[in-house]
Amino acid sequence: MFRKKFLAAAGVLAFAAVSVSTATLAETRVTLKSAKSTSSYYLMTVQLAEAIKAADKSYVPTVEESQGSVQNVKESKVRSGNFIFTTPPSLLASARQGKKPFDDGAFDNARTLFVMPFVTVHLVARADAGINSIADLAGKTMIPGGKGSFCGTATEKILAAFDLTNKVKTVEVELSAAGPAMRNGKVDAFATCSSHPTPQLVELATTTPIKVLSLSEAERAKVLALDASSGPLTIAANTYKGQDKPVNTVGLPVGAYATTSMSDDAAYFVTKTFWEGKAKLAEKSPWWNGVQTDMVKLLGAEVHPGAMRYYKEKGIAVK
């Protein structure tokens, strides 16, 4: 009798072990990496993770905070598995060519999945700093985007284009420090590159009078010439507290990319989930409304075979 009970218990345990093992094997883990937690892109990534989880419980998404697109691209060189990251395509072009900040060796393993809302370049000044144009930044103290970020590099190029490199005192800190530094009068201006409205700036504007600089047509043309993938963009009036007029600036395309390590099935599922759920995402966050399938052509990296399967099924031209 004891032997029979022992064998029965052993059988139950073995079955349970097999069940747990099967369930574990059935899970598909996906890591999503985008930006700092104070940015709109981090919120977008959280939304994407929620959409993936809701579409299929066997997919287990994890969102990681990032210092920005430069870090994302560098990590894509070494990350394995189902790793999804966001970046403007211009950084991938630099990585392919081994140009700064990727001059330690060229690489080309990024693969396009789908389009993210465009980056909006914000040049932000304290309202009492006497800054009404880019030229007025001369002699001022500025945080040029997050340390080591795409925005920091882009802002440095903008300052150089207006001969301001040696005329503006720049402070290299994390972008999360920009708001407190502005409130405390430690800096006069900062740059942030994120889809608008960016949460960091919404919060800052509620406590500190700020001015988002609007570019003249000549200024905008000069900034657009710095990146062939950029385009004119306008921030509507009243997007931020105290901003009672439209702000003319520039935007850059941003993509959600995987690497060559991502499985075809995972790439297909994630791409399909995004496009079929985009309208629902836009109900919560209107920045998704501007994303269209014809923008995939702007992303500058080969489309992942799994994502391509979806685009072919839907008759969407991505080349």
C-alpha positions, -999 to +999 in steps of 0.1 A: +000+000+000+028+024+009+046+016-023+014+023-044+009+057-026+046+066-031+044+058-068+012+078-072+027+108-054+059+105-076+037+104-107+019+135-096+052+153-090+066+142-123+035+154-141+036+188-123+073+191-132+066+184-168+037+209-168+059+236-153+086+228-177+062+229-207+047+263-195+082+277-191+092+265-226+060+281-240+070+316-228+085+340-253+104+367-235+107+402-252+129+430-239+119+466-249+144+495-244+137+531-252+146+561-230+145+577-196+114+571-175+106+609-177+103+608-215+073+602-238+092+574-254+094+555-222+056+558-218+052+546-254+074+516-247+053+507-216+022+510-238+037+486-264+046+461-237+010+462-223-003+457-259+020+427-264+010+411-231-027+416-238-025+401-273-009+369-261-002+358-225+026+335-236+047+366-245+064+381-215+076+417-221+101+435-200+106+473-202+141+486-195+149+523-189+177+537-211+200+567-212+188+573-248+192+561-284+230+560-284+230+535-256+202+515-273+222+512-305+254+502-287+235+475-267+219+462-299+254+451-310+257+426-281+221+419-270+207+385-279+172+371-281+141+392-287+155+427-280+135+457-292+149+492-291+141+527-304+164+551-322+164+577-351+177+560-382+206+585-385+223+568-356+221+534-373+237+549-403+266+561-381+269+527-366+271+511-401+299+535-410+317+533-377+314+570-371+312+587-337+298+577-312+304+542-327+340+546-338+351+515-319+339+494-348+311+494-374+282+470-371+249+464-389+226+440-371+195+462-366+163+452-384+132+473-388+099+463-371+077+494-372+075+532-369+074+552-337+062+588-334+087+614-346+113+630-323+104+667-316+134+689-310+126+712-281+149+741-272+137+753-238+146+785-219+136+801-186+111+828-194+132+853-175+165+844-192+161+869-221+163+841-247+140+846-276+160+829-304+189+805-309+213+835-312+203+846-277+218+814-263+252+831-266+266+838-231+241+815-215+243+782-196+227+752-212+222+715-208+224+702-244+202+671-241+210+641-219+246+631-214+257+607-241+223+608-259+212+614-294+197+647-283+230+658-269+248+651-302+221+668-322+221+699-300+259+702-303+255+702-341+228+729-339+251+751-317+279+746-342+258+755-372+250+788-355+286+794-344+277+790-308+299+761-297+323+783-278+298+809-268+274+787-248+285+772-215+272+736-217+267+714-187+268+676-192+244+660-169+215+635-171+184+651-187+164+643-156+185+670-139+174+697-163+141+705-147+154+710-111+184+730-126+160+753-144+138+758-114+168+767-092+182+791-118+213+770-123+209+769-160+192+792-186+182+766-211+182+730-221+173+708-251+151+677-251+143+655-280+111+635-275+077+632-290+055+660-278+040+666-254+069+653-234+060+646-198+091+662-184+083+695-200+046+694-191+055+690-155+082+717-155+059+742-172+033+739-144+058+752-118+083+773-138+076+799-165+094+786-196+097+795-233+100+769-261+120+786-288+103+788-322+127+788-352+124+813-380+122+799-415+159+806-421+169+790-388+148+760-394+163+755-429+198+756-413+188+729-387+171+707-413+202+708-434+221+690-406+201+657-410+187+646-443+160+625-425+146+654-406+115+675-415+097+706-404+073+702-374+051+725-355+041+722-318+005+735-315-002+765-293-011+756-257+007+722-258+026+734-227+015+759-201+023+794-211+030+785-247+003+805-263+016+805-299+027+776-323+063+767-321+082+759-353+108+733-349+121+701-366+113+664-362+132+632-370+118+598-377+122+571-350+119+534-355+113+503-333+140+479-343+150+444-334+183+427-341+192+397-363+189+376-331+151+380-329+130+350-340+109+354-371+078+344-352+084+370-325+091+398-350+059+389-369+038+388-338+051+421-324+047+439-357+012+426-363+002+434-327+014+470-331-003+479-364-036+461-355-036+478-321-024+512-331-059+528-331-064+516-295-031+530-285-040+564-301-072+565-280-050+569-249-021+588-264-028+609-296+009+609-306+003+575-322-021+591-347+008+605-368+023+570-374+016+556-408+028+524-426+044+545-455+069+558-429+085+524-426+105+533-457+122+561-437+137+538-411+169+531-430+175+495-419+166+462-436+132+450-425+132+419-402+121+388-421+093+382-396+080+418-399+083+415-437+060+385-436+033+407-420+038+436-445+036+412-474+004+396-460-011+431-459+002+443-492+022+471-476+052+483-496+081+490-472+109+495-498 
